[in-house]
Amino acid sequence: MSDAPTQRTPLYDFHVRHGARMVPFAGWEMPVQYTAIIEEHMAVREKAGLFDVSHMGEARVTGPDAARFLDRVMTNSYAGLKVGMAKYTIMCQPDGGCVDDLIVYRLGEEEFLICLNAGNAPKDVAWLQEQSKGFNVTVADECKQWAQVALQGPLAEEILAKVTPVTLSGIKRFGFAVGSVAGVDGCIISRTGYTGSPGFEVYMPATGAEKVAEGIFVAGKDQGLKLAGLGCRDSLRLEACYPLYGHEISEKINPLQANLGWTIKFDKPTAFIGQTALLEQKAQGLSSKVIFFKLDDRRIARQGAPIYNGDVQVGEVLSGTLSPCLNKPIGSALVKVPDVEQPNLAVDIRGNRIPMIVVNEPFYK
């Protein structure tokens, strides 16, 4: 257990004022819900939800070698990324395990901003700074300078357009623009998100966080915009089959096992850290893989629940929750490769073996 004090985002007072139930998460005091998790979840699917994601970290990479450096430390390729676009990637250890999964934004020819997972941010910055030796780059820790909100749902663009002069329709998926939001200058408006619903993530100077959050909320509440917490954020991302660090990816679960091979560019000119190990595993065949499943039952399979093929344990659950859209339990699991395709997998929930229905596409599109 860490003795470090729990941190608060610049929107802590905003959450308290709006009646959030606060909980500790990744070293931060965060809203788990405002009303009911299912209500907030369905708002994101049907109208819009607003999340505080200011606990996420940021690092800026600048210098003549910036793109080449990122190609060295990331599985994806950044040398050819256009200014104004972003790309999802994995940062690997030499053995192929995941340091973190990230989104990298190209602000200029020699300037990138990286979004880091909350609990990993200090580790990630230290890793990047250590690996930057020998490159003509600077890695700056900007975690305290930024706040971030996510506006997600089918009405997100219509609502956000009320508080920004930026032409949102011109922003492509994984594209971004810089402009003012709710009167706060220097915001990065990115068409990205972690819910499986359309929407935006907005970075703003930390001092402008309350003004932006309140401005968006006021602009959208008459259209059904709900403030949303971490509770529905987890059910939303699991319905979309998005990985969460420490669950579907980790230092022990590499991107090949996590079905994230599409983020790996083995053929780029600069070999990335972990490439040799991942190529060896690809050639030898994986011992285990991440799968997603649902249950025809009311019981939820929680993290760590064992998975069986007959009487032999072949894996364990990584994430589990109730899908509000399906009204069924869903989850992910790490399963031995020979058993991934078996039709008779079952999860043990408190001594009861529940048949698993393995799915090959997101629960929600």
N, C-alpha and C positions, 0 to 999 in steps of 0.2 A: 504493500500500500504506500502511496506517495504521501509525504507530509506537506506538500505544497498546498497553499490555500486555494480554495475554489475561486476561479476567476468569473467576472461578470462582463457580458458584452456591453457596448454602448447603448443597447436597447433594453437593459434590465428594468429601468423605471417604466418604460413603455409597456413591458409585459405585466408588471405589477398593476399598473393603472388600468389595464384592460382585463384583469382578473385571471391571469395565467396561473396554472399550478406549476411551480418551479421544482426541478430535480437536478441532482448532479449528473453531468455527462461529460466524459473525456476531459475532466479537470475544469469544467465550466458549469455555472448555474444556468440551466436552460429551461424554457417552457415545454413541458411534455404534452399539455393540452390546455385549451381555453374553455371549451364547452364539453363535447364528447368526441372521442377519437374517430368514431365512424362518421359522425356528422361533418367533421373537418375533412376527412378522407373523401367523402362524396362531394363536398363543395369543390375540391380540386378536380374531381372527375367531371363534374357537371357545370361548374361556374368558375370559381377561382379561389385560391388560398394564398395567404401571404406568410412566409416563414422568415424567421431570423436565422441566418447562417453565418453570423459574424464571428462565430467561434472558429471557423475555417481560417487557415493561415495563408499568408502571401509572401512570396519571395520574388525579387526583381533580378534578372540576369541581364547585364549590359556589357558591351565590348565587342571588338572586331571578331572574336572567336565564339560569340554567343550561340549561334546556330550549330556550329561544329561541336561545341561543348555539350549542348542538349542532345545532339545525336549520339554522343558518347554515353550519357547517363540515362537516357530514355530509350524504351523499346521502339517507340514510334519515330518517324522522321520529321525533322523540323527545318532542314536546309531549304526546302522548297515551299514551306508554308507562307502564304501571302499575308502581308500586313492587314490587320482587320479580321483575321480568322484565328480560331482556336482549335486545339486537337487534344483528345483524351489519350492518355499514355500510362504505362507502368514504369516505375523506377525499380530496377532489380539489384539484388546482391550478386556477388560473383557466382554463387551456387544456383542462381535463377529464382530464388525466393523473392517475394515482393517487399521492397522498402516502403512503397506506397503507390496508390493510383492517384493521378493528377490530371488537371486540365492546364494546358500551357497556351497563353495568349500572345500573339505576336503584335507588339505595339509599334515596332519600327524595325528597320533592317538589322539593327544591332541591339534590340531591346525586347525582352520578353517578361511577362508576368506569369507566375506559377501559382495556382491555387492548391493548397496543401490540406490534407485531412487534419481535423482539429487536434486529435490526440497524438498525431505524428509530427506536427509542425516543427518543434524544436529539433527533433531527430533529423527531419528532412533537411532543414537549413544547415545543420552541422555536416550532414552527408554531402550536400551540394558544395559547400565551401571546401571540404576536404578534397573532393574529386576535381575541383576547379584548378588545383595546382598544376601548373604547366600550360594553362590556357590563358589567353589575354582577355579575361572576363572579370567582372565583379559580381558577387552574389550578395545582395542586400536583404536583410530581414526586415520586411515591412508589415509584419503581423499586427502591430499596434496602430498602424496608420490607416487601416482600412476597416470598414464595416461592410456587411453584405446582407441583402435580402433576396429571397426567391419568390417571384410572383408566378404561380403555376395554375394552369387551367384553360379551358377554351375561351374564356373572356379576358385572359391576361393582356393581350395586345390592346383591346378596346379600352381597358381600364388604365393601363400605363400611358396610353396616348393622351390622356387627359392632363397628365402632369409633366410631360416632356415635349420639347419642340422637335426632338429627333424623329425622323421618318422611320418608324419601326418596321414597316412592310419591306423596307430595303435591306433589313438585316437577315441574312441567310441562317439556316441551322448551323450552329457552331461559329457563327459570325458575331461581330460586336461593333458597337459604335461608342464614341466618347462624346458626352454632352451633359446638359443639366437635367436634373430630375427634382421636381418639387422645389425649384429655386436653388438647388445645391449644384454647383459647378464641379466639373472634373469626374463625373460618374462614368463608369464603364457599364454599358447595357449589353448584355450577352444573351443570345438566343440559345441558352443551355438550360439544363435542369436535371433533377434526380428523381422525378416522379412518374415518368411515362406519359404525362400530359404535356401539352404545349405550354410554352411560357418563357420567362426571362429570369436571369440572375443579374442583380444590379449591385455593383461595387461602388461605394461612395467613401469620401473622406470620413473617418470615424466621427469627427465633430458634427457632421451633417446627418448622422444616422436617424435620429428622432424625427427630424423634419421630413426626410424621405419616407420613412415608414408611416408616419401619420398622414402624410400627403396621399400616399397610395391607398391607405385604408379608407380615408374619407372619400376619395374618388370612386372607390369600388363598392362600398358597403351597401348602397342602394341597389346594386346589381347582384347581390348575394355573395360578395367577397367575404370570406371568413379568415380570421387569424388562425394559424395552424401551428401545431407543435411537433415535437419529435415523435410522438406516438404514431401519428398518421404518416409521418415521413417514412417510417420504417415499413408500414404496410403498403404504401404507395410504391416504394422502390422495389419491394419484393414481388408485387404484382407485375412489375415491368421486367423482372429478372435482372435487376442491376446489382452488381456486387457491392458489398460493404467490407471495408478493411477490418480484419480481425475475424471475419466470418468466411465469405467466399474466396477471399484472397488474404494472404498473410505471409510472414517470413517462411512458412512451411508449405503454403499452397501457391504454386507459381502460375503465371498467366496461361500456360498451356493447359494445366489442370483445370483452370477456371473458365475455359472456353473463350479466352481472350486473345487467341492467336492472331486475330485481325489487327491487334494493336502492335504486333511484332513485325518489324521490317528487317529481316535477316540479310537482305540484299543491299542495304544502304552502304555508301562508301566508308563511313565511320563505324567500326564494330562497337556495339554497346556492351556495357558491363553486364555479365550474365549470359552473353550470347553463346559462348562455347558450351556452357552447361545445358542451356535450353536446346541447342542443336543435338547434343548427345542424347538427351531425354527423348527428343522427337524421333531420333533414329532408332533408339532401343524400344520405344513404346512406353506410354505412361502406365504407372502402377495403379493410379486412382484418378477419378475425375469428379467434377462438381456436376450434380444433376438438380433439377427442380421437380417438385412433385405436389400433388394435391391429395386430399383424403376425403372419402365418402363417410365422414364421421364428424362429430361435434368437437372431439378432443384435438387440441393443438400439439403437434410434435415440437418440443422445445430443443434449443441448442444442446448437443451432447447426447440426445436420445439415440440408442443403438439401432442399427438397421440390420435385418437378417435376410438371408436367402436360405430358406429351410431352417436348419438349426445352427447355421454358421453365421457369425457376425461378419458383415462385409463392409460396414461403414458406420457413419454417425451423422446426425443432423447438424447443420451449420447455422441455419436460421429457421424460425417458424412463427407464423402468426395466422390470424383469421383474415381472409380476403373479403372485404365488404362488398366488392363487386360480384364475386362468385358465391358469397355466403358459405364458404367452405374453408377449412384449414389448408394453408399452402406452406411450402418450405423449400429449403435447399439442403443438400447433403453431399458429403464426400464419400464416394463408393468405389470399391476396387473395380478396375476396368473389366475383368472378365464377367462381373456381375451387373454392370451398368445396364445391359440390354435384357436382363432377366425379367420375365413377367410377374414373378411371384415375390418381389421384394416386400418386406413388411417392416414397419417401425414399431418398436416396443415402447408403449406409453404406460408406465406404472404397471408393468406385468401383462399388459394386453397387446397382442400383435395385431396391428392395424394395416391392412393392405395399402400399398402406395400406388398411385397412378402417376407414372413419370410423364412429364410434358416436354416437348421439344421446341416450344416457342413461348413468348411471354403470355402470362395469364390475362393481361390487359393490353390492348393496342389502341 
